[in-house]
Amino acid sequence: MELQRFYDKTVTPAPTNPPPDYKLLTAADLSLHTKSTYTPPWGSHVLETFIEFVDSASHMLRQDIEDGKLHLRPNLNTLDFQASHSLREDKDLIIKPADKGSAIVVMNRSDYLQEIYHQLRGNTVYVKLPRDPTRDILELINRTLTSFLNQAVIDIKTRDFLTKANPIIPVFYTLPKVHKNFEESPGRPIVASAESILSPLSIFLEKILTPLICKNFFFPARYWRLSMTAMLALFDLKDLYTAIPHNKGITCVRQLLTSSLMHADKI
């Protein structure tokens, strides 16, 4: 395939004859948008003058504060300010929002770390890796996307959206479930994976699977029959995502996609 140059960027054009078995999946179909790196050109004299004025004024204000010429007046009284400063400087405490209820929880760092280690040491869910696999995952994603692009399964914008050039390593933390146990609160595990290597793929799959899952997936629930025509149900899913076996989850998704395609063909 011949490459075309657009200024300093190399552009790979999509094949002109896509296979008939596939429908080209475009970024516009799924409302996928990459972050813009566009910098607007120099514009109005009035706007540029205003920007320079604000930048200069903020610099002078910061300099006056550093030189002691301008004193800031806190919006807290002395007692609240001392308490806030004490909590911020105490390294033996961890401050987290509660999992539910919009409360703020102050806990001992040792108790927080104990809950973290308790969850990570489970052999059935988490495994310690010998090294960072980000580079291997990036190469696998790039090879797969290149193959799909050459087969006209996806377009260039979809390829660009699914490619994360400088991914970050996700951060693991927990939110205390004080509604479960106030004294020894279990933690809800959170993996902050925004801007990670798998973040674009997660968004891509969510766009495709959510409409199908809402119609086809059901979970067992505890229920009480109120009458012959009314029933009260209670759903309580424990460790939902980490409890799903990968192979079975992939099999269910494949069956779901196949079923939806067959149904679409009949329509």
VOZA-204550 format. One line per field, with one value per residue: x, y, z of N, C-alpha, C in turn. Coordinates in pm, 1 decimal, decimal comma, m for minus. Layout:
BEGIN
n_xx	(X  ...);
n_yy	(Y  ...);
n_zz	(Z  ...);
ca_xx	(X  ...);
ca_yy	(Y  ...);
ca_zz	(Z  ...);
c_xx	(X  ...);
c_yy	(Y  ...);
c_zz	(Z  ...);
This chain:
BEGIN
n_xx	(85,2  65,4  204,0  100,7  214,8  147,8  233,0  435,7  344,5  267,5  33,9  m188,3  m375,5  m712,4  m804,0  m904,8  m1081,9  m1284,3  m1343,1  m1634,4  m1761,6  m1759,9  m1875,3  m1775,4  m1654,7  m1685,9  m1543,1  m1728,6  m1968,3  m1979,7  m1956,8  m1697,5  m1427,3  m1113,6  m879,7  m838,6  m555,3  m525,4  m406,5  m519,2  m467,2  m288,5  m504,8  m757,5  m663,3  m763,6  m840,2  m591,7  m449,1  m598,5  m547,8  m270,9  m270,8  m410,6  m237,1  m4,2  m100,4  m170,0  79,7  209,6  49,6  101,6  373,2  369,1  250,0  444,3  651,7  557,2  407,2  138,7  m121,2  m302,2  m632,8  m765,5  m1056,1  m1141,8  m1195,3  m967,5  m953,6  m1069,2  m889,4  m649,6  m722,7  m768,4  m512,2  m369,8  m483,7  m411,5  m133,9  m84,2  56,4  m19,7  m281,8  m556,1  m763,9  m1068,1  m1344,6  m1662,1  m1797,2  m2071,0  m2328,3  m2208,4  m2027,1  m1731,3  m1450,4  m1226,9  m950,3  m723,8  m401,5  m276,6  m492,4  m621,1  m424,6  m407,2  m653,8  m623,1  m403,8  m521,7  m711,1  m554,8  m391,1  m534,6  m539,5  m708,9  m797,0  m615,2  m288,1  58,3  276,5  579,4  697,7  636,9  371,4  294,1  418,1  417,3  141,8  73,5  205,7  67,0  m192,6  m146,8  m66,6  m300,5  m488,0  m376,0  m405,1  m688,4  m743,3  m629,7  m795,6  m1023,1  m1205,6  m1221,4  m1199,9  m955,5  m975,7  m1095,0  m890,0  m695,3  m821,6  m826,3  m564,1  m322,0  m74,7  97,8  49,8  m69,2  6,3  m247,0  m404,7  m459,6  m705,4  m915,8  m1254,8  m1407,4  m1665,5  m1872,7  m2138,6  m2173,8  m2014,4  m1933,2  m1721,1  m1515,4  m1468,3  m1523,8  m1352,8  m1434,4  m1302,0  m1126,2  m1005,4  m827,2  m823,1  m824,8  m687,5  m516,5  m356,4  m559,4  m784,1  m906,9  m999,6  m1182,4  m1382,2  m1461,4  m1564,4  m1769,3  m1944,5  m2038,4  m2134,5  m2308,1  m2582,1  m2666,6  m2627,8  m2803,4  m3042,7  m3025,3  m2892,0  m2940,1  m2956,4  m2950,8  m3177,7  m3284,3  m3615,4  m3950,4  m4279,3  m4546,7  m4807,2  m5029,3  m4966,7  m4759,5  m4420,5  m4144,3  m3810,9  m3463,9  m3146,2  m2814,4  m2503,5  m2202,4  m1862,4  m1869,3  m1733,5  m1472,9  m1537,1  m1623,6  m1536,6  m1279,4  m1272,2  m1533,4  m1673,9  m1587,8  m1687,9  m1965,9  m1999,7  m1924,5  m2128,0  m2344,0  m2292,5  m2298,5  m2562,6  m2698,8  m2617,6  m2728,4  m2995,7  m3015,5  m2973,6  m3204,2  m3391,3);
n_yy	(m119,7  214,2  499,5  824,8  1162,0  1411,6  1712,3  1687,4  1444,8  1099,8  939,7  671,8  551,6  425,5  99,8  79,2  m105,9  m251,4  m560,0  m753,9  m879,1  m730,1  m445,6  m121,0  19,1  319,4  604,6  804,6  664,1  562,9  783,8  868,5  1061,7  1202,1  1376,4  1713,4  1870,0  2110,9  2437,0  2756,2  3014,0  3331,8  3591,4  3829,3  4168,1  4289,6  4072,4  3941,4  4140,6  4155,2  3899,4  3915,2  4118,4  4002,2  3789,5  3930,8  4075,3  3867,7  3757,7  3971,8  3988,9  3741,1  3777,1  3990,7  3867,0  3675,3  3845,4  3955,2  4186,0  4177,1  4050,5  3757,9  3692,9  3444,4  3232,7  3084,8  3040,5  3072,9  2830,3  2638,0  2659,7  2571,1  2307,6  2204,9  2232,0  2060,9  1808,8  1784,2  1768,9  1543,5  1245,5  995,1  957,2  890,2  1041,1  1000,6  1004,3  867,7  553,1  559,8  801,8  1053,5  1132,6  1228,5  1046,5  990,8  805,2  569,9  537,6  289,0  108,8  154,1  70,7  m194,9  m297,8  m257,5  m430,9  m668,6  m708,2  m712,3  m931,8  m1155,1  m1460,5  m1536,6  m1325,2  m1100,6  m1080,2  m1067,6  m906,6  m971,8  m761,4  m438,9  m451,4  m274,0  m188,4  m423,6  m465,7  m236,3  m278,0  m506,0  m402,6  m209,8  m371,6  m519,0  m318,4  m213,9  m432,4  m451,7  m207,2  m237,0  m431,6  m293,2  m284,9  m95,9  265,6  530,0  728,8  590,9  409,6  592,4  692,1  467,4  426,3  479,3  687,4  778,4  628,9  612,2  446,8  266,7  354,1  204,4  210,5  233,3  292,0  364,1  161,1  273,7  241,8  m25,0  m125,3  58,0  73,4  m108,0  m65,4  m213,6  m190,9  m44,9  m149,1  52,5  120,1  356,2  427,3  609,6  753,0  540,9  253,1  82,4  234,7  374,5  148,4  43,2  238,9  215,8  m51,2  m21,8  147,6  m22,9  m257,1  m188,8  m116,3  m372,1  m537,8  m436,2  m528,4  m804,9  m927,0  m1071,3  m1084,2  m1297,3  m1247,0  m1160,9  m1201,5  m1096,6  m1198,3  m992,2  m993,6  m1163,2  m1039,9  m864,8  m806,5  m773,2  m702,5  m752,5  m656,8  m751,4  m735,6  m886,0  m819,1  m805,7  m760,4  m863,3  m1120,8  m1249,4  m1505,8  m1483,8  m1630,5  m1734,3  m1495,0  m1377,1  m1567,0  m1535,8  m1271,4  m1299,4  m1471,1  m1303,4  m1090,2  m1231,9  m1321,2  m1075,1  m981,4  m1175,1  m1127,6  m868,4  m913,0  m1049,9  m854,1);
n_zz	(0,0  m91,0  65,5  164,6  203,4  437,7  502,0  776,6  853,8  826,8  634,0  616,3  365,7  344,8  219,4  m122,5  m219,3  m26,4  153,6  76,8  287,2  514,8  699,7  684,1  976,3  1117,5  1292,1  1321,5  1325,6  1583,5  1736,3  1817,0  1921,8  1886,6  2100,1  2034,7  1890,5  1784,9  1737,3  1745,6  1500,8  1523,0  1614,6  1658,8  1731,2  1958,8  2122,5  2157,8  2293,3  2529,8  2638,2  2683,9  2874,9  3092,8  3150,5  3225,2  3447,7  3626,6  3672,2  3803,0  4031,6  4153,8  4205,8  4388,0  4607,0  4672,9  4744,9  4975,1  4968,4  4937,5  5122,6  5175,0  5274,1  5466,3  5417,5  5628,3  5979,3  6260,7  6410,6  6236,4  6025,1  6141,4  6201,3  5944,0  5833,0  6003,3  5946,6  5679,1  5690,9  5839,1  5799,3  5873,7  5827,3  5607,3  5374,5  5227,2  4994,1  5083,6  4970,4  4924,6  4989,6  4996,1  5189,9  5379,0  5464,5  5723,8  5789,7  5946,2  5806,9  5816,4  5842,1  5600,1  5412,1  5487,9  5402,7  5128,1  5069,4  5143,7  4942,8  4708,6  4743,7  4690,3  4528,5  4325,9  4173,3  4129,8  3992,1  4039,5  3823,8  3644,8  3510,3  3355,2  3132,7  2936,1  2692,5  2537,1  2513,3  2372,6  2127,2  2036,3  2008,5  1809,2  1591,7  1550,5  1490,2  1257,1  1087,5  1079,4  962,2  708,8  610,3  578,3  785,9  985,6  992,8  932,0  1128,7  1340,2  1395,1  1482,7  1712,3  1878,2  1932,1  2170,2  2228,9  2439,0  2700,0  3043,1  3354,7  3515,4  3830,6  4140,9  4391,8  4686,4  4791,9  5096,4  5228,8  5421,0  5470,2  5488,2  5698,3  5969,6  6151,1  6066,3  5770,4  5458,7  5140,6  4828,0  4530,4  4302,4  3983,8  3847,0  3533,4  3327,8  3036,7  3009,0  2852,4  2769,4  2778,6  2546,5  2402,7  2583,2  2582,8  2318,1  2308,6  2494,2  2359,7  2161,1  2290,3  2503,9  2421,3  2343,6  2565,3  2755,9  2666,1  2665,2  2882,1  3197,4  3552,7  3839,5  4111,9  4445,6  4541,4  4621,7  4617,4  4582,7  4502,2  4275,7  4043,1  4091,4  4184,7  4403,0  4367,0  4450,9  4372,4  4417,6  4339,8  4378,0  4353,9  4068,8  3811,9  3846,5  3906,6  3682,8  3469,3  3227,1  2979,6  2960,4  2964,1  2721,8  2543,4  2582,6  2495,4  2227,4  2136,3  2179,0  1999,4  1757,7  1755,9  1746,0  1494,5  1324,6  1374,5  1277,2  1006,1  934,7  964,5);
ca_xx	(0,0  147,0  178,2  97,4  269,0  74,1  332,1  531,8  273,1  247,3  m106,3  m214,2  m512,0  m789,7  m810,4  m1009,7  m1177,0  m1305,9  m1406,7  m1780,2  m1815,6  m1752,2  m1925,5  m1673,8  m1693,8  m1619,5  m1549,2  m1853,3  m2077,3  m1980,5  m1934,9  m1565,4  m1354,6  m982,5  m855,2  m783,6  m426,2  m525,1  m377,6  m570,8  m367,0  m299,4  m631,7  m794,8  m573,1  m829,5  m831,3  m452,7  m414,0  m662,3  m474,9  m143,3  m298,1  m443,3  m114,8  84,9  m159,3  m159,5  220,6  237,1  m19,2  177,1  499,9  341,0  225,7  572,8  734,3  495,1  339,4  m5,4  m154,1  m430,0  m717,0  m831,0  m1201,4  m1166,8  m1152,1  m838,6  m967,6  m1089,4  m766,4  m553,7  m767,8  m743,2  m367,4  m327,3  m524,9  m335,5  5,6  m73,0  80,7  m75,4  m424,6  m600,3  m894,7  m1131,6  m1491,2  m1728,4  m1849,6  m2208,1  m2371,7  m2141,2  m1955,8  m1585,3  m1405,3  m1089,4  m913,7  m582,3  m332,8  m250,0  m615,3  m645,0  m329,9  m442,3  m763,3  m564,9  m326,3  m615,7  m774,6  m456,9  m324,4  m620,3  m480,9  m808,9  m834,1  m500,5  m161,0  172,9  348,2  724,8  739,4  529,4  336,1  234,0  476,8  368,4  0,7  70,4  243,3  m42,5  m303,1  m108,0  m71,0  m439,9  m552,8  m323,9  m471,1  m828,0  m746,2  m600,2  m911,8  m1135,8  m1302,4  m1230,4  m1140,2  m834,2  m1009,1  m1114,9  m755,9  m628,7  m884,7  m792,9  m419,7  m278,7  69,9  169,4  m44,5  m24,9  m22,9  m363,7  m382,5  m556,4  m737,5  m1046,0  m1344,2  m1463,1  m1809,8  m1916,2  m2276,7  m2168,9  m1958,6  m1875,7  m1596,3  m1418,3  m1533,6  m1458,4  m1324,5  m1472,8  m1182,3  m1135,8  m884,7  m834,7  m754,7  m835,4  m562,2  m432,3  m343,2  m684,6  m896,4  m984,1  m1068,2  m1297,1  m1486,5  m1505,1  m1649,7  m1889,5  m2035,4  m2096,1  m2198,9  m2410,8  m2720,1  m2700,8  m2631,2  m2924,1  m3157,9  m3006,8  m2829,4  m3019,1  m2885,2  m3043,5  m3209,1  m3372,2  m3743,2  m4067,2  m4402,8  m4642,8  m4939,8  m5021,5  m4917,2  m4653,9  m4305,7  m4040,1  m3682,4  m3346,3  m3022,8  m2692,1  m2398,3  m2077,1  m1741,8  m1924,1  m1639,9  m1360,9  m1587,7  m1657,8  m1422,7  m1251,5  m1311,1  m1679,7  m1720,3  m1563,2  m1783,4  m2098,3  m1998,4  m1923,9  m2263,2  m2432,6  m2269,3  m2347,3  m2709,8  m2746,5  m2594,9  m2828,6  m3123,8  m3011,6  m2986,8  m3343,4  m3467,2);
ca_yy	(0,0  334,7  598,1  963,5  1252,7  1535,6  1789,4  1599,8  1327,9  992,1  900,4  545,2  554,6  303,2  26,4  128,2  m214,0  m325,0  m690,0  m742,3  m941,9  m639,7  m309,2  m31,9  78,4  448,8  674,4  880,5  572,7  542,4  914,6  867,3  1182,2  1217,1  1508,4  1804,8  1934,7  2230,0  2566,1  2858,8  3114,3  3464,8  3645,7  3968,9  4250,0  4314,2  3950,0  3917,8  4241,1  4115,3  3783,7  3963,6  4196,2  3908,4  3716,5  4022,2  4107,3  3751,0  3745,6  4075,9  3951,7  3631,6  3831,2  4070,4  3774,1  3616,4  3949,6  4000,0  4314,9  4154,0  3943,6  3693,1  3672,8  3313,7  3229,6  2998,8  3096,8  3018,7  2691,3  2555,0  2660,3  2483,1  2169,2  2167,5  2217,1  1942,1  1690,3  1778,0  1736,7  1417,2  1138,1  870,3  956,5  888,5  1105,1  954,4  1011,7  739,9  490,1  608,1  896,4  1183,1  1165,5  1228,1  950,2  1003,9  674,5  546,4  488,6  145,7  35,7  166,4  m16,1  m333,8  m333,7  m264,4  m554,5  m780,9  m728,4  m742,9  m1059,6  m1266,9  m1529,2  m1564,8  m1204,3  m1020,6  m1151,4  m978,3  m923,4  m952,4  m634,3  m356,9  m506,7  m170,6  m187,3  m541,6  m441,7  m132,9  m340,1  m593,3  m317,0  m147,8  m474,4  m553,2  m205,9  m207,0  m539,1  m413,8  m95,5  m290,6  m508,5  m199,4  m306,5  33,2  373,9  585,9  801,8  490,9  363,8  696,5  700,8  349,3  424,7  568,1  699,7  793,8  587,4  612,3  322,9  288,0  363,0  126,5  260,5  187,0  385,3  293,2  135,7  297,1  197,4  m167,8  m141,0  188,4  58,2  m173,7  m49,7  m272,7  m92,5  m73,8  m129,9  141,5  128,4  480,5  390,4  712,2  777,9  421,7  188,1  16,6  326,9  391,2  24,2  30,4  327,5  155,5  m166,3  26,3  200,6  m132,8  m362,4  m141,9  m135,0  m513,1  m597,1  m391,1  m603,4  m949,3  m981,5  m1066,3  m1138,2  m1349,0  m1150,8  m1201,6  m1136,6  m1126,1  m1181,6  m911,6  m1038,3  m1247,7  m960,3  m772,2  m871,6  m682,9  m769,3  m687,2  m696,1  m723,5  m802,0  m876,7  m841,7  m845,2  m764,2  m953,2  m1257,2  m1306,8  m1571,8  m1418,4  m1712,8  m1738,1  m1362,0  m1360,2  m1653,3  m1473,0  m1153,2  m1346,5  m1518,8  m1187,3  m1020,0  m1316,5  m1318,7  m944,0  m972,3  m1258,0  m1058,7  m753,2  m962,5  m1084,5  m730,3);
ca_zz	(0,0  m103,6  169,5  123,4  304,7  462,0  578,0  842,1  904,0  731,3  633,5  549,5  312,9  354,9  92,5  m212,3  m244,8  98,0  136,5  84,4  407,7  627,2  688,1  738,9  1104,1  1124,7  1420,4  1325,1  1361,3  1728,3  1800,9  1878,1  1885,4  1949,8  2155,0  1934,4  1916,7  1699,6  1799,3  1654,5  1461,4  1583,7  1568,4  1677,5  1813,3  2086,8  2201,7  2193,9  2394,1  2655,3  2690,7  2736,4  2995,8  3200,4  3183,5  3296,5  3577,3  3714,1  3710,2  3902,2  4154,0  4215,7  4253,7  4507,4  4717,1  4711,5  4808,0  5098,5  4950,8  4938,0  5216,2  5148,2  5391,3  5452,9  5438,0  5743,1  6106,5  6305,4  6452,6  6117,5  5947,5  6208,8  6185,4  5804,9  5815,6  6078,1  5871,5  5554,2  5718,9  5912,4  5703,5  5925,1  5796,6  5468,5  5361,3  5104,4  4992,3  5107,1  4849,4  4909,8  5090,7  4981,3  5314,0  5377,1  5565,5  5770,7  5844,1  5967,3  5687,6  5833,2  5812,6  5456,5  5342,5  5518,4  5312,8  4993,5  5058,3  5153,6  4813,0  4605,1  4766,4  4651,4  4413,8  4223,4  4099,9  4089,0  3979,1  4032,3  3698,2  3661,2  3450,5  3300,0  3000,9  2851,7  2558,4  2465,3  2480,7  2268,9  2000,1  1995,8  1961,7  1682,1  1486,9  1524,5  1423,5  1120,7  1013,0  1057,0  868,4  576,1  567,3  570,5  893,9  1052,7  916,1  991,3  1251,5  1445,6  1430,8  1561,1  1843,6  1957,7  1954,9  2279,9  2208,4  2566,4  2804,6  3182,1  3428,1  3602,6  3975,2  4217,7  4525,0  4733,7  4860,3  5211,8  5232,2  5558,2  5484,5  5518,3  5832,5  6002,8  6226,0  5979,5  5640,6  5341,3  5035,7  4689,9  4447,8  4186,7  3901,7  3769,7  3408,8  3224,0  2965,6  3009,0  2722,7  2733,5  2792,4  2422,7  2368,7  2672,8  2531,3  2192,0  2339,8  2562,7  2258,1  2084,1  2368,9  2598,0  2372,9  2333,8  2699,6  2825,4  2617,2  2665,0  3002,1  3319,5  3666,9  3941,7  4216,9  4553,3  4511,5  4705,6  4542,0  4656,2  4461,0  4157,3  3929,5  4133,2  4247,8  4448,4  4346,3  4505,7  4305,4  4492,1  4263,9  4451,4  4272,9  3939,0  3700,3  3875,0  3924,5  3552,9  3403,2  3099,5  2865,4  2952,8  2927,0  2578,8  2472,9  2588,9  2409,2  2088,6  2106,5  2175,7  1874,1  1648,7  1759,0  1702,1  1350,6  1258,2  1385,4  1187,4  869,0  911,9  950,6);
c_xx	(88,6  105,7  182,1  146,8  181,8  158,7  431,4  466,5  255,8  104,4  m120,8  m356,8  m580,7  m793,8  m927,2  m1116,1  m1197,9  m1374,0  m1556,9  m1839,8  m1821,5  m1821,4  m1824,5  m1727,3  m1616,5  m1632,7  m1677,9  m1971,9  m2092,4  m1958,9  m1803,8  m1486,4  m1220,9  m966,8  m787,1  m651,2  m413,3  m498,9  m423,4  m463,3  m389,4  m421,0  m647,5  m693,6  m633,4  m816,2  m688,7  m406,1  m473,0  m588,5  m342,2  m163,1  m327,2  m319,1  m19,8  31,6  m148,2  m15,9  255,7  170,9  55,9  308,1  479,6  316,4  356,8  661,5  674,3  424,4  187,3  m33,9  m293,7  m505,8  m791,0  m981,2  m1240,7  m1125,9  m1027,0  m847,3  m983,7  m961,8  m661,9  m591,9  m740,8  m595,2  m317,1  m363,0  m441,1  m192,3  24,0  m61,5  27,6  m224,5  m446,3  m741,4  m952,3  m1281,3  m1550,2  m1783,4  m1992,1  m2235,6  m2304,3  m2070,5  m1804,7  m1537,8  m1257,9  m1052,3  m763,4  m519,7  m308,0  m373,6  m645,8  m553,0  m360,4  m554,9  m713,0  m491,1  m417,0  m679,8  m674,0  m391,6  m411,3  m569,0  m579,2  m839,7  m711,3  m373,3  m49,1  252,2  497,1  773,4  616,6  495,3  285,1  287,8  426,3  222,9  m10,3  104,6  132,4  m159,5  m269,7  m113,3  m215,0  m511,2  m504,3  m388,7  m615,4  m839,5  m722,5  m717,3  m1037,0  m1245,5  m1325,8  m1170,4  m1022,0  m864,0  m1034,4  m980,9  m685,1  m688,8  m840,0  m644,2  m384,0  m126,3  147,6  76,9  16,8  m58,1  m141,3  m326,0  m495,6  m578,2  m876,1  m1123,5  m1412,4  m1615,0  m1859,2  m2061,5  m2284,3  m2122,7  m1885,8  m1739,9  m1486,0  m1475,5  m1457,0  m1440,2  m1376,7  m1351,7  m1211,7  m1001,5  m899,3  m754,1  m774,7  m697,0  m467,1  m434,2  m474,2  m805,6  m973,1  m1060,9  m1191,3  m1413,1  m1546,7  m1601,1  m1778,7  m1992,2  m2107,8  m2182,4  m2313,3  m2552,8  m2763,4  m2716,4  m2758,7  m3046,6  m3146,7  m2952,5  m2921,7  m2939,3  m2985,7  m3061,4  m3290,8  m3505,7  m3849,9  m4192,4  m4505,0  m4785,2  m4922,1  m4961,1  m4802,1  m4543,6  m4202,5  m3906,8  m3568,9  m3222,5  m2904,4  m2579,4  m2264,5  m1960,2  m1779,4  m1815,2  m1524,0  m1406,2  m1622,7  m1534,2  m1402,6  m1301,8  m1462,7  m1735,6  m1703,2  m1661,0  m1922,3  m2106,1  m2001,6  m2062,6  m2361,1  m2417,9  m2321,3  m2498,3  m2763,8  m2728,4  m2697,6  m2964,4  m3130,3  m3029,6  m3130,6  m3428,9  m3439,2);
c_yy	(124,5  437,8  738,0  1051,1  1376,5  1618,1  1692,4  1473,6  1225,6  942,4  771,4  545,7  421,0  233,2  74,5  22,5  m295,5  m457,9  m678,6  m798,7  m845,9  m507,0  m218,8  35,6  208,1  509,1  753,8  792,7  559,2  671,7  916,6  987,5  1183,5  1359,9  1596,5  1863,8  2063,8  2355,4  2676,3  2960,7  3245,5  3536,1  3793,3  4041,7  4272,3  4192,3  3924,6  4016,1  4204,8  3998,0  3827,4  4041,3  4104,0  3832,5  3804,9  4052,9  3990,3  3730,5  3848,2  4043,0  3841,9  3683,1  3914,1  3981,1  3714,6  3719,0  4002,3  4132,7  4301,1  4033,6  3889,3  3670,7  3540,1  3323,2  3132,8  3071,7  3022,3  2871,0  2598,7  2547,7  2567,4  2336,8  2119,8  2143,6  2091,1  1814,0  1673,7  1731,7  1603,2  1301,8  1003,6  858,2  952,6  947,5  1067,2  982,8  874,3  685,8  536,0  711,7  1032,2  1227,5  1165,3  1141,9  976,0  874,0  665,4  490,3  338,2  62,5  38,8  72,5  m162,7  m382,9  m346,3  m396,9  m676,8  m810,5  m770,3  m879,1  m1179,6  m1331,7  m1549,8  m1443,9  m1132,4  m1105,8  m1049,3  m1008,1  m899,3  m820,6  m563,1  m407,0  m402,2  m173,4  m305,4  m522,5  m339,7  m191,4  m431,1  m512,0  m256,8  m248,6  m507,5  m442,3  m190,9  m312,8  m503,5  m298,8  m144,5  m371,8  m422,2  m232,2  m176,8  139,8  432,6  658,1  705,7  436,2  465,5  707,2  586,5  338,7  526,0  574,7  703,6  757,0  597,5  476,8  348,1  283,3  288,7  191,6  209,3  303,1  311,2  281,1  150,5  254,9  47,6  m192,5  m12,6  174,9  m1,2  m177,3  m125,2  m166,9  m137,2  m47,8  m43,7  139,2  250,6  462,5  490,8  742,9  659,5  357,1  126,6  109,1  347,7  266,4  3,2  116,7  269,5  39,1  m123,5  78,1  88,1  m224,2  m312,8  m157,8  m280,9  m577,1  m559,0  m471,1  m753,5  m1007,2  m964,0  m1133,0  m1190,1  m1249,2  m1217,2  m1128,7  m1181,7  m1100,5  m1108,4  m950,6  m1125,4  m1171,1  m867,3  m847,0  m764,9  m756,7  m685,3  m743,9  m658,6  m802,1  m779,7  m911,1  m882,6  m861,9  m860,7  m1097,0  m1323,8  m1374,1  m1513,9  m1499,9  m1718,6  m1602,3  m1336,4  m1444,1  m1591,3  m1351,5  m1194,8  m1396,6  m1402,8  m1111,3  m1100,4  m1313,3  m1186,0  m926,5  m1054,4  m1191,2  m938,8  m797,0  m996,9  m961,9  m665,4);
c_zz	(0,0  1,0  109,8  237,5  313,8  557,0  642,8  895,1  791,7  743,6  555,6  497,5  329,6  221,0  7,8  m238,9  m117,2  72,2  153,8  212,6  526,1  593,7  755,7  864,6  1122,2  1263,6  1433,8  1364,1  1512,1  1805,5  1879,4  1828,3  1959,6  2001,2  2050,6  1981,7  1835,7  1783,1  1704,5  1620,5  1534,8  1525,4  1592,5  1766,6  1951,9  2177,6  2247,1  2301,3  2529,3  2719,1  2751,6  2865,7  3113,9  3244,9  3264,5  3436,3  3674,4  3760,2  3818,3  4034,8  4228,0  4274,5  4380,8  4628,6  4766,5  4782,7  4937,5  5088,7  4958,4  5026,8  5185,3  5277,6  5377,1  5479,2  5549,1  5870,9  6153,7  6340,1  6331,8  6033,0  6009,8  6192,9  6043,6  5779,6  5884,4  6003,4  5744,9  5578,4  5789,7  5813,0  5750,6  5895,4  5645,5  5464,5  5225,7  5110,0  5014,6  4975,9  4820,3  5017,7  5086,2  5108,7  5289,1  5493,7  5596,3  5840,5  5864,6  5839,7  5696,2  5800,6  5662,6  5378,1  5367,7  5426,6  5168,5  4974,2  5064,4  5018,6  4706,3  4621,7  4731,3  4523,4  4299,5  4135,9  4043,9  4088,4  3965,8  3905,6  3718,1  3604,1  3394,7  3158,4  2902,3  2709,1  2475,4  2422,5  2367,8  2132,3  1948,2  1940,2  1826,0  1567,7  1449,6  1449,4  1280,2  1032,2  980,9  956,2  725,7  520,6  554,4  670,8  969,9  962,2  992,3  1122,4  1367,7  1491,8  1519,6  1701,2  1934,0  1988,1  2063,0  2276,9  2339,8  2682,0  2943,4  3244,4  3521,3  3750,1  4046,8  4353,7  4563,6  4796,3  4974,0  5205,3  5376,3  5578,7  5513,5  5661,6  5866,9  6069,6  6139,0  5838,2  5532,1  5233,0  4901,0  4601,0  4325,0  4114,4  3812,3  3641,5  3296,3  3168,4  2971,5  2871,0  2675,6  2741,6  2661,1  2383,2  2456,5  2625,0  2403,3  2218,1  2408,8  2463,2  2184,8  2170,1  2456,9  2544,5  2367,3  2470,9  2772,7  2784,2  2642,2  2794,9  3122,7  3430,9  3769,7  4054,4  4325,7  4534,1  4611,3  4622,2  4628,4  4623,9  4338,1  4038,3  3965,1  4206,9  4282,9  4442,1  4402,1  4436,9  4393,5  4427,1  4334,1  4358,7  4130,9  3833,2  3726,3  3891,0  3792,4  3493,3  3262,9  2980,9  2849,8  2913,5  2778,3  2497,3  2470,7  2496,8  2262,9  2047,4  2094,8  2044,7  1755,0  1640,4  1707,5  1551,6  1273,2  1261,9  1291,4  1041,9  835,5  892,7  814,0);
